Amino acid sequence: MAVPKRRTSHARQGKRRSHMARHPMQLQYCPECQEPVLPHRICSNCGTYRAHKYEKKEEEK
Ligand SMILES: [Zn+2]
C-alpha cells in the first residue's frame, strides 16, 4: 500500500483547502420581470431564458 513519505504540514493543508470555501450565491435579474434568478436557469417567475419563452411546467421529472 502506498504510504506518504512526509506528513502534510498545517500550512500545506491550509493551502490545499484554500479553494474549498463556499462562495456567495450568484444571482442575476430576469430581463423580463426583474426577479432574481439563478444563472443558466429559466426564470421561475415568468419562464423565460435567453429571450425565449418556456412553459412554466418544466419541473416534471
Ligand atoms: Zn422572469
N, CA, C, O and the ligand as a Tripos MOL2 file, in Angstrom:
@<TRIPOS>MOLECULE
protein
  245   243    62     0     0
PROTEIN
NO_CHARGES

@<TRIPOS>ATOM
      1 N           0.8440   -1.1910    0.0000 N.3       1 MET1
      2 CA          0.0000    0.0000    0.0000 C.3       1 MET1
      3 C           0.8810    1.2430    0.0000 C.2       1 MET1
      4 O           1.8940    1.2860    0.6970 O.2       1 MET1
      5 N           0.5070    2.2370   -0.7650 N.am      2 ALA2
      6 CA          1.2840    3.4820   -0.8180 C.3       2 ALA2
      7 C           1.1130    4.2580    0.4820 C.2       2 ALA2
      8 O           0.0050    4.4410    0.9850 O.2       2 ALA2
      9 N           2.2470    4.7050    1.0030 N.am      3 VAL3
     10 CA          2.2400    5.4240    2.2790 C.3       3 VAL3
     11 C           2.9350    6.7610    2.0720 C.2       3 VAL3
     12 O           3.9930    6.7870    1.4450 O.2       3 VAL3
     13 N           2.4060    7.8550    2.5580 N.am      4 PRO4
     14 CA          3.0700    9.1520    2.3860 C.3       4 PRO4
     15 C           4.4130    9.1940    3.0830 C.2       4 PRO4
     16 O           4.5620    8.7250    4.2110 O.2       4 PRO4
     17 N           5.3990    9.7700    2.3840 N.am      5 LYS5
     18 CA          6.7460    9.8220    2.9450 C.3       5 LYS5
     19 C           6.8580   10.9100    3.9900 C.2       5 LYS5
     20 O           7.5530   10.7500    4.9940 O.2       5 LYS5
     21 N           6.1620   12.0350    3.7500 N.am      6 ARG6
     22 CA          6.2360   13.1680    4.6690 C.3       6 ARG6
     23 C           4.8230   13.5050    5.1440 C.2       6 ARG6
     24 O           3.8490   13.3600    4.4060 O.2       6 ARG6
     25 N           4.7410   13.9470    6.3660 N.am      7 ARG7
     26 CA          3.4360   14.3970    6.8290 C.3       7 ARG7
     27 C           3.0960   15.7270    6.1750 C.2       7 ARG7
     28 O           3.9920   16.4930    5.8190 O.2       7 ARG7
     29 N           1.8290   16.0000    6.0170 N.am      8 THR8
     30 CA          1.3810   17.2630    5.4380 C.3       8 THR8
     31 C           1.3970   18.3330    6.5200 C.2       8 THR8
     32 O           0.7260   18.2040    7.5440 O.2       8 THR8
     33 N           2.1680   19.3900    6.2880 N.am      9 SER9
     34 CA          2.2360   20.4700    7.2680 C.3       9 SER9
     35 C           0.9010   21.2170    7.3100 C.2       9 SER9
     36 O           0.1080   21.1580    6.3700 O.2       9 SER9
     37 N           0.6760   21.9060    8.4010 N.am     10 HIS10
     38 CA         -0.5770   22.6680    8.5260 C.3      10 HIS10
     39 C          -0.6650   23.7370    7.4410 C.2      10 HIS10
     40 O          -1.7480   24.0330    6.9350 O.2      10 HIS10
     41 N           0.5080   24.3260    7.0820 N.am     11 ALA11
     42 CA          0.4980   25.3630    6.0410 C.3      11 ALA11
     43 C           0.0610   24.7540    4.7090 C.2      11 ALA11
     44 O          -0.7520   25.3360    3.9910 O.2      11 ALA11
     45 N           0.6020   23.5830    4.3830 N.am     12 ARG12
     46 CA          0.2610   22.9530    3.1100 C.3      12 ARG12
     47 C          -1.2070   22.5000    3.1080 C.2      12 ARG12
     48 O          -1.9010   22.6040    2.0960 O.2      12 ARG12
     49 N          -1.6460   22.0120    4.2220 N.am     13 GLN13
     50 CA         -3.0450   21.5910    4.3430 C.3      13 GLN13
     51 C          -3.9810   22.7940    4.1260 C.2      13 GLN13
     52 O          -5.0080   22.6900    3.4560 O.2      13 GLN13
     53 N          -3.5890   23.9410    4.7190 N.am     14 GLY14
     54 CA         -4.4010   25.1420    4.5560 C.3      14 GLY14
     55 C          -4.4140   25.6260    3.1250 C.2      14 GLY14
     56 O          -5.4400   26.0950    2.6310 O.2      14 GLY14
     57 N          -3.2490   25.5120    2.4380 N.am     15 LYS15
     58 CA         -3.1890   25.9260    1.0320 C.3      15 LYS15
     59 C          -4.1040   25.0500    0.1870 C.2      15 LYS15
     60 O          -4.7940   25.5460   -0.7030 O.2      15 LYS15
     61 N          -4.1100   23.7630    0.4600 N.am     16 ARG16
     62 CA         -4.9620   22.8440   -0.2980 C.3      16 ARG16
     63 C          -6.4340   23.1980   -0.0820 C.2      16 ARG16
     64 O          -7.2480   23.1520   -1.0040 O.2      16 ARG16
     65 N          -6.7460   23.5500    1.1580 N.am     17 ARG17
     66 CA         -8.1480   23.8260    1.4830 C.3      17 ARG17
     67 C          -8.5670   25.2540    1.1410 C.2      17 ARG17
     68 O          -9.7240   25.6240    1.3400 O.2      17 ARG17
     69 N          -7.6320   26.0600    0.6280 N.am     18 SER18
     70 CA         -7.9750   27.4530    0.3310 C.3      18 SER18
     71 C          -8.9900   27.5550   -0.7980 C.2      18 SER18
     72 O          -9.6300   28.5940   -0.9630 O.2      18 SER18
     73 N          -9.1430   26.4910   -1.5770 N.am     19 HIS19
     74 CA        -10.1050   26.5180   -2.6890 C.3      19 HIS19
     75 C         -11.4470   25.9190   -2.2970 C.2      19 HIS19
     76 O         -12.3500   25.8320   -3.1290 O.2      19 HIS19
     77 N         -11.5920   25.5060   -1.0440 N.am     20 MET20
     78 CA        -12.7990   24.7860   -0.6450 C.3      20 MET20
     79 C         -13.8630   25.6870   -0.0390 C.2      20 MET20
     80 O         -14.9220   25.2090    0.3690 O.2      20 MET20
     81 N         -13.5920   26.9820    0.0240 N.am     21 ALA21
     82 CA        -14.5490   27.8810    0.6840 C.3      21 ALA21
     83 C         -15.8380   27.9800   -0.1190 C.2      21 ALA21
     84 O         -15.8230   27.8950   -1.3470 O.2      21 ALA21
     85 N         -16.9460   28.1580    0.5800 N.am     22 ARG22
     86 CA        -18.2200   28.3870   -0.0920 C.3      22 ARG22
     87 C         -18.2260   29.7930   -0.6690 C.2      22 ARG22
     88 O         -17.7030   30.7320   -0.0700 O.2      22 ARG22
     89 N         -18.8240   29.9150   -1.8370 N.am     23 HIS23
     90 CA        -18.9290   31.2150   -2.4680 C.3      23 HIS23
     91 C         -20.3470   31.7430   -2.2950 C.2      23 HIS23
     92 O         -21.2930   30.9620   -2.1990 O.2      23 HIS23
     93 N         -20.4970   33.0370   -2.2540 N.am     24 PRO24
     94 CA        -21.8540   33.5730   -2.1810 C.3      24 PRO24
     95 C         -22.6520   33.2120   -3.4320 C.2      24 PRO24
     96 O         -22.0990   33.1180   -4.5280 O.2      24 PRO24
     97 N         -23.9340   33.0150   -3.2560 N.am     25 MET25
     98 CA        -24.8020   32.6020   -4.3480 C.3      25 MET25
     99 C         -24.8100   33.6610   -5.4520 C.2      25 MET25
    100 O         -24.9620   34.8520   -5.1830 O.2      25 MET25
    101 N         -24.6430   33.2060   -6.7010 N.am     26 GLN26
    102 CA        -24.6410   34.1080   -7.8420 C.3      26 GLN26
    103 C         -26.0770   34.3870   -8.2510 C.2      26 GLN26
    104 O         -26.8050   33.4810   -8.6560 O.2      26 GLN26
    105 N         -26.4770   35.6400   -8.1430 N.am     27 LEU27
    106 CA        -27.8430   35.9930   -8.5220 C.3      27 LEU27
    107 C         -27.8110   36.9850   -9.6730 C.2      27 LEU27
    108 O         -27.0440   37.9470   -9.6760 O.2      27 LEU27
    109 N         -28.6600   36.7220  -10.6390 N.am     28 GLN28
    110 CA        -28.8530   37.6710  -11.7220 C.3      28 GLN28
    111 C         -30.3140   38.0600  -11.7320 C.2      28 GLN28
    112 O         -31.1300   37.4810  -11.0160 O.2      28 GLN28
    113 N         -30.6330   39.0360  -12.5420 N.am     29 TYR29
    114 CA        -32.0140   39.5210  -12.5650 C.3      29 TYR29
    115 C         -32.6100   39.2910  -13.9430 C.2      29 TYR29
    116 O         -32.0020   39.5830  -14.9730 O.2      29 TYR29
    117 N         -33.8070   38.7620  -13.9230 N.am     30 CYS30
    118 CA        -34.5020   38.4390  -15.1700 C.3      30 CYS30
    119 C         -34.7330   39.7110  -15.9840 C.2      30 CYS30
    120 O         -35.2630   40.6870  -15.4530 O.2      30 CYS30
    121 N         -34.3480   39.7220  -17.2530 N.am     31 PRO31
    122 CA        -34.5900   40.9280  -18.0690 C.3      31 PRO31
    123 C         -36.0700   41.1640  -18.3400 C.2      31 PRO31
    124 O         -36.4650   42.2760  -18.6920 O.2      31 PRO31
    125 N         -36.8970   40.1230  -18.1790 N.am     32 GLU32
    126 CA        -38.3330   40.2640  -18.4450 C.3      32 GLU32
    127 C         -39.0720   40.8520  -17.2500 C.2      32 GLU32
    128 O         -39.8040   41.8330  -17.3800 O.2      32 GLU32
    129 N         -38.8650   40.2290  -16.0640 N.am     33 CYS33
    130 CA        -39.6900   40.6150  -14.9160 C.3      33 CYS33
    131 C         -38.8660   41.1280  -13.7460 C.2      33 CYS33
    132 O         -39.4230   41.4260  -12.6900 O.2      33 CYS33
    133 N         -37.5240   41.2420  -13.9110 N.am     34 GLN34
    134 CA        -36.6340   41.8090  -12.8890 C.3      34 GLN34
    135 C         -36.5930   40.9960  -11.5990 C.2      34 GLN34
    136 O         -36.1700   41.5040  -10.5610 O.2      34 GLN34
    137 N         -37.0310   39.7370  -11.6560 N.am     35 GLU35
    138 CA        -36.9490   38.8720  -10.4840 C.3      35 GLU35
    139 C         -35.5260   38.3090  -10.3870 C.2      35 GLU35
    140 O         -34.8970   38.0780  -11.4200 O.2      35 GLU35
    141 N         -35.0000   38.0830   -9.1740 N.am     36 PRO36
    142 CA        -33.6920   37.4360   -9.0690 C.3      36 PRO36
    143 C         -33.7710   35.9800   -9.5170 C.2      36 PRO36
    144 O         -34.6410   35.2320   -9.0690 O.2      36 PRO36
    145 N         -32.8560   35.5830  -10.4040 N.am     37 VAL37
    146 CA        -32.8450   34.2080  -10.9280 C.3      37 VAL37
    147 C         -31.4310   33.6490  -10.8500 C.2      37 VAL37
    148 O         -30.4560   34.3990  -10.8880 O.2      37 VAL37
    149 N         -31.3250   32.3390  -10.7420 N.am     38 LEU38
    150 CA        -30.0290   31.6710  -10.7800 C.3      38 LEU38
    151 C         -29.5370   31.6340  -12.2190 C.2      38 LEU38
    152 O         -30.3440   31.4410  -13.1290 O.2      38 LEU38
    153 N         -28.2310   31.8150  -12.4600 N.am     39 PRO39
    154 CA        -27.7240   31.7710  -13.8260 C.3      39 PRO39
    155 C         -27.9280   30.4060  -14.4690 C.2      39 PRO39
    156 O         -27.8950   29.3820  -13.7860 O.2      39 PRO39
    157 N         -28.1390   30.3910  -15.7740 N.am     40 HIS40
    158 CA        -28.3370   29.1910  -16.5910 C.3      40 HIS40
    159 C         -29.6050   28.4250  -16.2060 C.2      40 HIS40
    160 O         -29.7140   27.2270  -16.4660 O.2      40 HIS40
    161 N         -30.5490   29.1150  -15.5930 N.am     41 ARG41
    162 CA        -31.8570   28.5150  -15.3120 C.3      41 ARG41
    163 C         -32.9240   29.4100  -15.9330 C.2      41 ARG41
    164 O         -32.7490   30.6210  -16.0640 O.2      41 ARG41
    165 N         -34.0290   28.7790  -16.3080 N.am     42 ILE42
    166 CA        -35.1430   29.6120  -16.7480 C.3      42 ILE42
    167 C         -35.7020   30.3340  -15.5340 C.2      42 ILE42
    168 O         -35.6000   29.8510  -14.4060 O.2      42 ILE42
    169 N         -36.2900   31.4920  -15.7800 N.am     43 CYS43
    170 CA        -36.8530   32.2700  -14.6980 C.3      43 CYS43
    171 C         -38.0370   31.5270  -14.0950 C.2      43 CYS43
    172 O         -38.9330   31.0880  -14.8160 O.2      43 CYS43
    173 N         -38.0390   31.3860  -12.7610 N.am     44 SER44
    174 CA        -39.1310   30.6550  -12.1150 C.3      44 SER44
    175 C         -40.3990   31.4860  -12.0610 C.2      44 SER44
    176 O         -41.4770   30.9560  -11.7930 O.2      44 SER44
    177 N         -40.2840   32.7680  -12.3100 N.am     45 ASN45
    178 CA        -41.4570   33.6350  -12.2400 C.3      45 ASN45
    179 C         -42.1920   33.6890  -13.5750 C.2      45 ASN45
    180 O         -43.4090   33.5060  -13.6250 O.2      45 ASN45
    181 N         -41.4380   33.9450  -14.6800 N.am     46 CYS46
    182 CA        -42.0940   34.1050  -15.9730 C.3      46 CYS46
    183 C         -41.6800   33.0380  -16.9880 C.2      46 CYS46
    184 O         -42.2030   33.0160  -18.1030 O.2      46 CYS46
    185 N         -40.7390   32.1430  -16.6170 N.am     47 GLY47
    186 CA        -40.3800   31.0340  -17.5090 C.3      47 GLY47
    187 C         -39.5920   31.4500  -18.7260 C.2      47 GLY47
    188 O         -39.6890   30.7960  -19.7640 O.2      47 GLY47
    189 N         -38.8130   32.5160  -18.6400 N.am     48 THR48
    190 CA        -38.0390   32.9950  -19.7750 C.3      48 THR48
    191 C         -36.5680   32.6650  -19.5700 C.2      48 THR48
    192 O         -36.0510   32.7950  -18.4600 O.2      48 THR48
    193 N         -35.8900   32.2380  -20.6320 N.am     49 TYR49
    194 CA        -34.4450   32.0450  -20.5960 C.3      49 TYR49
    195 C         -33.8740   32.4610  -21.9390 C.2      49 TYR49
    196 O         -34.2770   31.9330  -22.9760 O.2      49 TYR49
    197 N         -32.9340   33.4080  -21.9310 N.am     50 ARG50
    198 CA        -32.2770   33.9220  -23.1340 C.3      50 ARG50
    199 C         -33.3020   34.3490  -24.1890 C.2      50 ARG50
    200 O         -33.2630   33.9090  -25.3380 O.2      50 ARG50
    201 N         -34.2020   35.2060  -23.7670 N.am     51 ALA51
    202 CA        -35.1940   35.8240  -24.6530 C.3      51 ALA51
    203 C         -36.1010   34.7950  -25.3130 C.2      51 ALA51
    204 O         -36.7490   35.0940  -26.3160 O.2      51 ALA51
    205 N         -36.1530   33.5860  -24.7590 N.am     52 HIS52
    206 CA        -37.0430   32.5480  -25.2810 C.3      52 HIS52
    207 C         -38.0440   32.1980  -24.1930 C.2      52 HIS52
    208 O         -37.6890   32.0700  -23.0210 O.2      52 HIS52
    209 N         -39.2800   32.0480  -24.5900 N.am     53 LYS53
    210 CA        -40.3210   31.7810  -23.6020 C.3      53 LYS53
    211 C         -40.5190   30.2660  -23.4630 C.2      53 LYS53
    212 O         -40.8750   29.5860  -24.4250 O.2      53 LYS53
    213 N         -40.2860   29.7550  -22.2660 N.am     54 TYR54
    214 CA        -40.5260   28.3420  -21.9870 C.3      54 TYR54
    215 C         -41.7310   28.2540  -21.0650 C.2      54 TYR54
    216 O         -42.0190   29.1700  -20.2950 O.2      54 TYR54
    217 N         -42.4160   27.1450  -21.1620 N.am     55 GLU55
    218 CA        -43.5990   26.9760  -20.3190 C.3      55 GLU55
    219 C         -43.1840   26.8200  -18.8690 C.2      55 GLU55
    220 O         -42.0610   26.4130  -18.5720 O.2      55 GLU55
    221 N         -44.0950   27.1450  -17.9750 N.am     56 LYS56
    222 CA        -43.7690   27.1060  -16.5510 C.3      56 LYS56
    223 C         -43.6500   25.6870  -15.9990 C.2      56 LYS56
    224 O         -42.9670   25.4650  -15.0000 O.2      56 LYS56
    225 N         -44.3200   24.7140  -16.6540 N.am     57 LYS57
    226 CA        -44.3130   23.3440  -16.1190 C.3      57 LYS57
    227 C         -43.0730   22.5830  -16.5770 C.2      57 LYS57
    228 O         -43.1840   21.5090  -17.1680 O.2      57 LYS57
    229 N         -41.8920   23.1380  -16.3050 N.am     58 GLU58
    230 CA        -40.6270   22.4820  -16.6330 C.3      58 GLU58
    231 C         -40.1110   21.6390  -15.4780 C.2      58 GLU58
    232 O         -39.0570   21.0140  -15.6000 O.2      58 GLU58
    233 N         -40.8370   21.6080  -14.3460 N.am     59 GLU59
    234 CA        -40.3300   20.9260  -13.1380 C.3      59 GLU59
    235 C         -40.5980   19.4300  -13.1780 C.2      59 GLU59
    236 O         -40.2090   18.7190  -12.2510 O.2      59 GLU59
    237 N         -41.2530   18.9260  -14.2290 N.am     60 GLU60
    238 CA        -41.5250   17.4840  -14.2740 C.3      60 GLU60
    239 C         -40.2160   16.6990  -14.3540 C.2      60 GLU60
    240 O         -39.1970   17.2220  -14.8050 O.2      60 GLU60
    241 N         -40.2520   15.4500  -13.9160 N.am     61 LYS61
    242 CA        -39.0810   14.5420  -13.9050 C.3      61 LYS61
    243 C         -38.1360   14.7820  -12.7570 C.2      61 LYS61
    244 O         -37.1240   14.0920  -12.6360 O.2      61 LYS61
    245 ZN        -38.7600   36.4610  -15.3840 Zn       62 ZN62
@<TRIPOS>BOND
     1     1     2 1
     2     2     3 1
     3     3     4 2
     4     3     5 am
     5     5     6 1
     6     6     7 1
     7     7     8 2
     8     7     9 am
     9     9    10 1
    10    10    11 1
    11    11    12 2
    12    11    13 am
    13    13    14 1
    14    14    15 1
    15    15    16 2
    16    15    17 am
    17    17    18 1
    18    18    19 1
    19    19    20 2
    20    19    21 am
    21    21    22 1
    22    22    23 1
    23    23    24 2
    24    23    25 am
    25    25    26 1
    26    26    27 1
    27    27    28 2
    28    27    29 am
    29    29    30 1
    30    30    31 1
    31    31    32 2
    32    31    33 am
    33    33    34 1
    34    34    35 1
    35    35    36 2
    36    35    37 am
    37    37    38 1
    38    38    39 1
    39    39    40 2
    40    39    41 am
    41    41    42 1
    42    42    43 1
    43    43    44 2
    44    43    45 am
    45    45    46 1
    46    46    47 1
    47    47    48 2
    48    47    49 am
    49    49    50 1
    50    50    51 1
    51    51    52 2
    52    51    53 am
    53    53    54 1
    54    54    55 1
    55    55    56 2
    56    55    57 am
    57    57    58 1
    58    58    59 1
    59    59    60 2
    60    59    61 am
    61    61    62 1
    62    62    63 1
    63    63    64 2
    64    63    65 am
    65    65    66 1
    66    66    67 1
    67    67    68 2
    68    67    69 am
    69    69    70 1
    70    70    71 1
    71    71    72 2
    72    71    73 am
    73    73    74 1
    74    74    75 1
    75    75    76 2
    76    75    77 am
    77    77    78 1
    78    78    79 1
    79    79    80 2
    80    79    81 am
    81    81    82 1
    82    82    83 1
    83    83    84 2
    84    83    85 am
    85    85    86 1
    86    86    87 1
    87    87    88 2
    88    87    89 am
    89    89    90 1
    90    90    91 1
    91    91    92 2
    92    91    93 am
    93    93    94 1
    94    94    95 1
    95    95    96 2
    96    95    97 am
    97    97    98 1
    98    98    99 1
    99    99   100 2
   100    99   101 am
   101   101   102 1
   102   102   103 1
   103   103   104 2
   104   103   105 am
   105   105   106 1
   106   106   107 1
   107   107   108 2
   108   107   109 am
   109   109   110 1
   110   110   111 1
   111   111   112 2
   112   111   113 am
   113   113   114 1
   114   114   115 1
   115   115   116 2
   116   115   117 am
   117   117   118 1
   118   118   119 1
   119   119   120 2
   120   119   121 am
   121   121   122 1
   122   122   123 1
   123   123   124 2
   124   123   125 am
   125   125   126 1
   126   126   127 1
   127   127   128 2
   128   127   129 am
   129   129   130 1
   130   130   131 1
   131   131   132 2
   132   131   133 am
   133   133   134 1
   134   134   135 1
   135   135   136 2
   136   135   137 am
   137   137   138 1
   138   138   139 1
   139   139   140 2
   140   139   141 am
   141   141   142 1
   142   142   143 1
   143   143   144 2
   144   143   145 am
   145   145   146 1
   146   146   147 1
   147   147   148 2
   148   147   149 am
   149   149   150 1
   150   150   151 1
   151   151   152 2
   152   151   153 am
   153   153   154 1
   154   154   155 1
   155   155   156 2
   156   155   157 am
   157   157   158 1
   158   158   159 1
   159   159   160 2
   160   159   161 am
   161   161   162 1
   162   162   163 1
   163   163   164 2
   164   163   165 am
   165   165   166 1
   166   166   167 1
   167   167   168 2
   168   167   169 am
   169   169   170 1
   170   170   171 1
   171   171   172 2
   172   171   173 am
   173   173   174 1
   174   174   175 1
   175   175   176 2
   176   175   177 am
   177   177   178 1
   178   178   179 1
   179   179   180 2
   180   179   181 am
   181   181   182 1
   182   182   183 1
   183   183   184 2
   184   183   185 am
   185   185   186 1
   186   186   187 1
   187   187   188 2
   188   187   189 am
   189   189   190 1
   190   190   191 1
   191   191   192 2
   192   191   193 am
   193   193   194 1
   194   194   195 1
   195   195   196 2
   196   195   197 am
   197   197   198 1
   198   198   199 1
   199   199   200 2
   200   199   201 am
   201   201   202 1
   202   202   203 1
   203   203   204 2
   204   203   205 am
   205   205   206 1
   206   206   207 1
   207   207   208 2
   208   207   209 am
   209   209   210 1
   210   210   211 1
   211   211   212 2
   212   211   213 am
   213   213   214 1
   214   214   215 1
   215   215   216 2
   216   215   217 am
   217   217   218 1
   218   218   219 1
   219   219   220 2
   220   219   221 am
   221   221   222 1
   222   222   223 1
   223   223   224 2
   224   223   225 am
   225   225   226 1
   226   226   227 1
   227   227   228 2
   228   227   229 am
   229   229   230 1
   230   230   231 1
   231   231   232 2
   232   231   233 am
   233   233   234 1
   234   234   235 1
   235   235   236 2
   236   235   237 am
   237   237   238 1
   238   238   239 1
   239   239   240 2
   240   239   241 am
   241   241   242 1
   242   242   243 1
   243   243   244 2
@<TRIPOS>SUBSTRUCTURE
     1 MET1         2 RESIDUE 1 A MET
     2 ALA2         6 RESIDUE 1 A ALA
     3 VAL3        10 RESIDUE 1 A VAL
     4 PRO4        14 RESIDUE 1 A PRO
     5 LYS5        18 RESIDUE 1 A LYS
     6 ARG6        22 RESIDUE 1 A ARG
     7 ARG7        26 RESIDUE 1 A ARG
     8 THR8        30 RESIDUE 1 A THR
     9 SER9        34 RESIDUE 1 A SER
    10 HIS10       38 RESIDUE 1 A HIS
    11 ALA11       42 RESIDUE 1 A ALA
    12 ARG12       46 RESIDUE 1 A ARG
    13 GLN13       50 RESIDUE 1 A GLN
    14 GLY14       54 RESIDUE 1 A GLY
    15 LYS15       58 RESIDUE 1 A LYS
    16 ARG16       62 RESIDUE 1 A ARG
    17 ARG17       66 RESIDUE 1 A ARG
    18 SER18       70 RESIDUE 1 A SER
    19 HIS19       74 RESIDUE 1 A HIS
    20 MET20       78 RESIDUE 1 A MET
    21 ALA21       82 RESIDUE 1 A ALA
    22 ARG22       86 RESIDUE 1 A ARG
    23 HIS23       90 RESIDUE 1 A HIS
    24 PRO24       94 RESIDUE 1 A PRO
    25 MET25       98 RESIDUE 1 A MET
    26 GLN26      102 RESIDUE 1 A GLN
    27 LEU27      106 RESIDUE 1 A LEU
    28 GLN28      110 RESIDUE 1 A GLN
    29 TYR29      114 RESIDUE 1 A TYR
    30 CYS30      118 RESIDUE 1 A CYS
    31 PRO31      122 RESIDUE 1 A PRO
    32 GLU32      126 RESIDUE 1 A GLU
    33 CYS33      130 RESIDUE 1 A CYS
    34 GLN34      134 RESIDUE 1 A GLN
    35 GLU35      138 RESIDUE 1 A GLU
    36 PRO36      142 RESIDUE 1 A PRO
    37 VAL37      146 RESIDUE 1 A VAL
    38 LEU38      150 RESIDUE 1 A LEU
    39 PRO39      154 RESIDUE 1 A PRO
    40 HIS40      158 RESIDUE 1 A HIS
    41 ARG41      162 RESIDUE 1 A ARG
    42 ILE42      166 RESIDUE 1 A ILE
    43 CYS43      170 RESIDUE 1 A CYS
    44 SER44      174 RESIDUE 1 A SER
    45 ASN45      178 RESIDUE 1 A ASN
    46 CYS46      182 RESIDUE 1 A CYS
    47 GLY47      186 RESIDUE 1 A GLY
    48 THR48      190 RESIDUE 1 A THR
    49 TYR49      194 RESIDUE 1 A TYR
    50 ARG50      198 RESIDUE 1 A ARG
    51 ALA51      202 RESIDUE 1 A ALA
    52 HIS52      206 RESIDUE 1 A HIS
    53 LYS53      210 RESIDUE 1 A LYS
    54 TYR54      214 RESIDUE 1 A TYR
    55 GLU55      218 RESIDUE 1 A GLU
    56 LYS56      222 RESIDUE 1 A LYS
    57 LYS57      226 RESIDUE 1 A LYS
    58 GLU58      230 RESIDUE 1 A GLU
    59 GLU59      234 RESIDUE 1 A GLU
    60 GLU60      238 RESIDUE 1 A GLU
    61 LYS61      242 RESIDUE 1 A LYS
    62 ZN62       245 GROUP 0 **** ****
